[in-house]
Amino acid sequence: MEDILQYESLIYSIIGKYSSRYDREDLYQVAMMGLMDAYRHYDSSYDVKFSSYAYYYIVGEVNRYIRESSGLKVSRELIRLKREILKAKEVMEQKLGREPSTLEISLFLEVEESIILDALSATEEVKELDESSDYQKSYDENSPTLMDLRNEIMKLSEEEKQLLFHRYYQDSTQMETAQVLGMSQVQVSRKEGKILQKLRNQLVS
């Protein structure tokens, strides 16, 4: 269990962007389930670090929780309203010559602005999760190019791997990465550029 707990920072980095909308403790428990599942399936012979391997398990569990939570159970009424909003928006853009505000749409449809905002935000979040799932389904992890890239990444130093992990696996900003790695944002930017150039040179050589 102690080995698992050393990856708590990975969990917090993943659930951080959702904690303002969902219970942080629930998110943590769900993410921990993903981490434990990754621990059970991981084989040290895999040509990938455990943290990178576990990332997808954790994200998968968190996405499943969000999808199943009440906040994402989008009713048919909201879906119907979203269609009406899009139609109204198209009509109003032609009349106004610009994109209408949510207040203008609410007046046009005679629906409270707060409900308009709920319909837009709820359906958009479902769309984002669906697009994420579609990407993962189409992601061919055994393609020759990806395998070559993975092999080159494994040759990098531990610091370089950590920088890439935070920037591209966790989608952290350069400033967030700098804080985690104890660097300045400028250092992260320079190192990232050098790492990417090194990988490009190795893959095209």
Secondary structure by P-SEA (a helix, b strand, c coil): ccccccaaaaaaaaaccccccccaaaaaaaaaaaaaaaaaaccccccccccccaaaaaaaaaaaaaaacccccccaaaaaaaaaaaaaaaaaaaaacccccaaaaaaaacccaaaaaaaaaaaaaaaaaaaaaaaaaacccccaaaaaaaaaaaaccaaaaaaaaaaccccccaaaaaaaacccaaaaaaaaaaaaaaaaaaaac
